[in-house]
Amino acid sequence: MEGFRTIYKYSEKFDSYFIKRITIQFLQDQARNAKGNLITFRPSKIAQDLSIYGRKDLRAKTVVIRGFLDELVHRGYIAVIKRSARGKVYGLYRSGKLWDLLEKYETDKILEILESEKIQ
């Protein structure tokens, strides 16, 4: 039974990294195609991109996406633009430091930078 828990924890950690990676890729695509100074999005929009890779546990993955986005809000990378019955609408400003990272670096490097800042 202990081996199963170890495999499950590894799988959970891998899944979390994969979801964060898809989230950053989504934001990079949005930033590259942006015409204005603000990009708005909901976690469900990112989850739609995730559904391309499989619908298994999509609701649980939306929770992980929301947690990651809330962490980015807490750290000042993105903002909550609006709260409604359908949930939060998040915003990414062109003047923000995350936008600069999205334009300068590849997805994995951005995640590495975000993780290293979290540790400090």
Sequence and secondary structure as in RCSB ss.txt:
>XXXX:A:sequence
MEGFRTIYKYSEKFDSYFIKRITIQFLQDQARNAKGNLITFRPSKIAQDLSIYGRKDLRAKTVVIRGFLDELVHR
GYIAVIKRSARGKVYGLYRSGKLWDLLEKYETDKILEILESEKIQ
>XXXX:A:secstr
 HHHHHHHHHHHHHHHHHHHHHHHHHHHHHHHH  SSEEEE HHHHHHHHHTT  TTHHHHHHHHHHHHHHHHHT
TSSEEEEEETTEEEEEEETTSHHHHHHHHS HHHHHHHHHHHHH 
